[in-house]
Amino acid sequence: MKDMNIAPTHRLELTGREHLLISGVEDVERFDETGIVMSTSAGVLVVTGENLHIGKLSLDGGELHVDGRIDAVTYEEDSMSRGGFFSRLFG
């Protein structure tokens, strides 16, 4: 029997620069064609690039598929009060 209190495994699988599979996704906070900000079991993750779109999103399974030209995958601090990357990306 599976214990539902265990955090989902967080994994990134990048194929070329065009396809990214992310597991352990808890919530997608913001997205547009140049950036996606999400909460994962390993912290806040920011994906930047061009022509980004979400091909599949399953929060029940904690899985997200991103297609487009991926330029960077970055983990950020949880605090937006310091005016970090979030404010530059979406501010």
GIPEWO-V20936 format. One record per residue. SS is DSSP state (h for helix, s for strand, l for the rest). Layout:
ss=<SS;SS>
This chain:
ss=<l;l;l;l;l;l;l;l;l;l;s;s;s;s;s;l;l;l;s;s;s;s;s;l;s;s;s;s;s;s;s;s;l;l;s;s;s;s;s;s;l;l;s;s;s;s;s;s;s;s;s;s;s;s;s;s;s;s;l;l;l;l;s;s;s;s;s;s;s;s;s;s;s;s;s;s;l;l;l;l;l;l;l;l;h;h;h;h;h;h;l>
